[in-house]
Amino acid sequence: MNKSLITTRWARQLTFAAGETPEADVLTEGDLLAAVERYLKPVIGPRLIDALAEGRYGELLEGYVALPLALFARVVAQPRLDARTLRVGTAVPCGEGVEGADAGARRALRRALTEEARTLLGYLSDHLEERASMYPEYDAGQNILKRCRIHGNIIQNR
């Protein structure tokens, strides 16, 4: 059973633009598992995650789960991509003919990725709420987004 739900290759294809050329190991299985635990499980619950991992609900995975999961995996991995630990300490990678992004640009990228992923996670939550009878493993009582959502820096209690 694959608890990460999608492959690292699929996650790379979903989260990096055509002009970006990430290395094959830029997103790891650990990044995906962390994203499932940290972001998906509080919304869709462990039983639905298990059902998806067993191969059920392929249309739900492809249409609603894969993209926010991949984006959250990139959010998890992004700090590691922005700075590398070398023998002499932490360094910001800078390729030939390219200037490394400053701290503000790195924060803006992380914020944009997080906001897009949260928006898509809300879309997934709404889909599950509207079609709960189609997914008996889904427990609406466990969905954190039914109690609280964050938009920008605004926390909305429900």
C-alpha positions, 0 to 999 in steps of 0.5 A: 500500500502506497501511503504517499498516494502519488509517485515522486515523478508525478508530483514533479510533473504537477508542481514544476513548470515546463522551463524548470528542470528539477533533478529526479530526487528533488521531491522525495517519498518522505516529502510526499508522506509528510504532506499526506500526514500534515495537510491531507489527513486532517481534511480527508481522514485516515480511512479515505487515505487508506482507500486511495492508497489501495487504489480506490477512487482513482477519479478523486485522486486524479481530479482533486487530491494529486495536485494539492498533495504535490504542491504541499510536497513541494512546500515541504521540500522547498527549504531544502531546495533553497539552501544546501548543507555542505561540508562547510555549512549551509549555502544557497545554490547558484548555477552558472549565469544565474543569481540565487533568489534572495530571502524575499523571493524565496518566501514569496514562492513558498507563500504562493505554493502554500496558498495555491495548495490550500485553495485546492485543498478547500476545493477537495473538501467542498467536493467531499462534502457535496458528495459524501455518500460516494465516499463512505470512508470520508468522515466529515467530522474529522475535516478540519476545514469544516471548523477553520480555514485560513485565507492569507493571514485571516483565520475563519472559524466556522 
